[in-house]
Amino acid sequence: MSAYVLSSIKVNNPDNYKEYVTKVKSIVEKFGGEYLVRGGEMTVIEGEWNNPRSIVIKFQSKEKAMEWYNSDEYKPIRQIRHDNAVSNSIIVEGI
Protein backbone atom coordinates (compact mmCIF):
# COMPACT_ATOMS: atom_id res chain seq x y z
CA MET A 1 0.00 0.00 0.00
CA SER A 2 1.30 3.45 -0.89
CA ALA A 3 2.24 5.89 1.85
CA TYR A 4 2.40 9.67 1.76
CA VAL A 5 4.56 12.07 3.69
CA LEU A 6 2.49 15.21 4.36
CA SER A 7 4.31 18.25 5.70
CA SER A 8 3.39 21.83 6.43
CA ILE A 9 6.39 24.09 6.78
CA LYS A 10 7.14 27.63 7.87
CA VAL A 11 10.60 28.66 6.68
CA ASN A 12 12.32 31.01 9.14
CA ASN A 13 15.61 31.39 7.30
CA PRO A 14 15.01 31.25 3.53
CA ASP A 15 18.66 31.68 2.54
CA ASN A 16 19.84 28.67 4.56
CA TYR A 17 16.71 26.63 3.74
CA LYS A 18 17.66 26.72 0.05
CA GLU A 19 20.39 24.19 0.82
CA TYR A 20 17.74 21.75 2.07
CA VAL A 21 15.61 22.25 -1.04
CA THR A 22 18.54 21.58 -3.39
CA LYS A 23 19.70 18.43 -1.57
CA VAL A 24 16.53 16.64 -0.45
CA LYS A 25 14.98 15.72 -3.82
CA SER A 26 17.72 13.30 -4.89
CA ILE A 27 17.57 11.52 -1.52
CA VAL A 28 13.78 11.21 -1.71
CA GLU A 29 14.09 9.75 -5.21
CA LYS A 30 16.81 7.31 -4.10
CA PHE A 31 14.22 5.73 -1.78
CA GLY A 32 11.54 5.64 -4.49
CA GLY A 33 9.76 8.79 -3.35
CA GLU A 34 7.89 11.04 -5.77
CA TYR A 35 6.96 14.64 -5.03
CA LEU A 36 3.27 15.27 -5.70
CA VAL A 37 3.21 18.73 -4.08
CA ARG A 38 6.24 20.88 -3.37
CA GLY A 39 5.24 24.37 -2.31
CA GLY A 40 2.84 26.19 -4.58
CA GLU A 41 0.00 28.57 -3.91
CA MET A 42 -2.67 27.30 -1.54
CA THR A 43 -6.09 28.34 -0.29
CA VAL A 44 -7.30 27.31 3.16
CA ILE A 45 -10.91 26.15 2.83
CA GLU A 46 -11.53 24.92 6.39
CA GLY A 47 -9.88 25.28 9.78
CA GLU A 48 -6.42 26.68 10.32
CA TRP A 49 -3.34 25.99 8.25
CA ASN A 50 -0.58 27.87 10.02
CA ASN A 51 2.41 27.01 7.86
CA PRO A 52 2.48 28.48 4.34
CA ARG A 53 4.48 25.72 2.58
CA SER A 54 2.99 22.27 1.90
CA ILE A 55 4.75 19.11 0.75
CA VAL A 56 3.31 15.73 -0.32
CA ILE A 57 5.66 12.86 -1.19
CA LYS A 58 4.42 9.45 -2.34
CA PHE A 59 6.34 6.29 -1.41
CA GLN A 60 5.69 2.66 -2.35
CA SER A 61 4.96 1.79 1.29
CA LYS A 62 5.08 3.14 4.83
CA GLU A 63 8.19 1.07 5.40
CA LYS A 64 9.93 2.72 2.44
CA ALA A 65 8.94 6.20 3.71
CA MET A 66 10.34 5.38 7.15
CA GLU A 67 13.50 3.97 5.58
CA TRP A 68 14.00 7.32 3.79
CA TYR A 69 13.21 9.39 6.89
CA ASN A 70 15.60 7.45 9.12
CA SER A 71 18.36 7.00 6.52
CA ASP A 72 21.94 8.11 7.07
CA GLU A 73 21.66 10.12 3.84
CA TYR A 74 18.68 12.14 5.04
CA LYS A 75 19.72 12.79 8.67
CA PRO A 76 22.10 15.69 7.96
CA ILE A 77 19.68 17.18 5.42
CA ARG A 78 16.81 16.87 7.88
CA GLN A 79 18.88 18.85 10.39
CA ILE A 80 19.16 21.71 7.88
CA ARG A 81 15.35 21.83 7.78
CA HIS A 82 15.10 21.71 11.58
CA ASP A 83 17.60 24.56 11.90
CA ASN A 84 15.82 26.82 9.40
CA ALA A 85 12.11 25.99 9.51
CA VAL A 86 9.24 24.81 11.68
CA SER A 87 7.32 21.85 10.31
CA ASN A 88 4.57 19.38 11.05
CA SER A 89 4.80 16.05 9.25
CA ILE A 90 2.97 12.75 9.14
CA ILE A 91 3.12 9.54 7.14
CA VAL A 92 -0.27 8.24 6.09
CA GLU A 93 -1.10 5.09 4.15
CA GLY A 94 -3.42 5.42 1.18
CA ILE A 95 -4.15 4.36 -2.36
For each residue, the residues with C-beta under 8 A, 3 or more apart:
1: 61 62 93 94 95
2: 58 59 60 61 93 94 95
3: 58 59 60 61 62 64 65 91 92 93 94
4: 36 56 57 58 59 65 91 92 93 94
5: 33 55 56 57 59 65 69 89 90 91
6: 54 55 56 89 90 91 92
7: 54 55 56 87 88 89
8: 49 50 51 53 54 55 87 88 89
9: 51 52 53 54 55 81 85 86 87
10: 50 51 52 53 85 86 87
11: 14 17 53 84 85
12: 17 84 85 86
13: 16 17 83 84 85
14: 11 17 18 84
15: 18
16: 13 19 20 80 83 84
17: 11 12 13 14 20 21 80 81 84 85
18: 14 15 21 22
19: 16 22 23 80
20: 16 17 23 24 77 80 81 84 85
21: 17 18 24 25
22: 18 19 25
23: 19 20 26 27 77 80
24: 20 21 27 28 74 77 81
25: 21 22 28 29 35
26: 23 29 30
27: 23 24 30 31 68 71 73 74 77
28: 24 25 31 33 34 35 57 68
29: 25 26 32 33 34
30: 26 27 68 73
31: 27 28 59 64 65 67 68 71
32: 29 59 60 64
33: 5 28 29 57 58 59 64 65 68
34: 28 29 57 58 59
35: 25 28 38 55 56 57
36: 4 56 57 58
37: 40 54 55 56
38: 35 55
39: 53 54 55
40: 37 54
41:
42: 49 52 54
43:
44: 47 48 49
45:
46:
47: 44
48: 44
49: 8 42 44 54
50: 8 10
51: 8 9 10 54 86 87 88
52: 9 10 42
53: 8 9 10 11 39 85
54: 6 7 8 9 37 39 40 42 49 51
55: 5 6 7 8 9 35 37 38 39
56: 4 5 6 7 35 36 37
57: 4 5 28 33 34 35 36 65
58: 2 3 4 33 34 36
59: 2 3 4 5 31 32 33 34 62 64 65 68
60: 2 3 32 64
61: 1 2 3 64 65
62: 1 3 59 65 66 91 93
63: 66 67
64: 3 31 32 33 59 60 61 67 68
65: 3 4 5 31 33 57 59 61 62 68 69 91
66: 62 63 69 70 91
67: 31 63 64 70 71
68: 27 28 30 31 33 59 64 65 71 74
69: 5 65 66 74 78 91
70: 66 67 74 75
71: 27 31 67 68 74 75
72: 75
73: 27 30 77
74: 24 27 68 69 70 71 77 78
75: 70 71 72 78 79
76: 79 80
77: 20 23 24 27 73 74 80 81
78: 69 74 75 81 82
79: 75 76 82 83
80: 16 17 19 20 23 76 77 83 84
81: 9 17 20 24 77 78 84 85 87
82: 78 79 85
83: 13 16 79 80
84: 11 12 13 14 16 17 20 80 81
85: 9 10 11 12 13 17 20 53 81 82
86: 9 10 12 51
87: 7 8 9 10 51 81
88: 7 8 51
89: 5 6 7 8
90: 5 6
91: 3 4 5 6 62 65 66 69
92: 3 4 6
93: 1 2 3 4 62
94: 1 2 3 4
95: 1 2
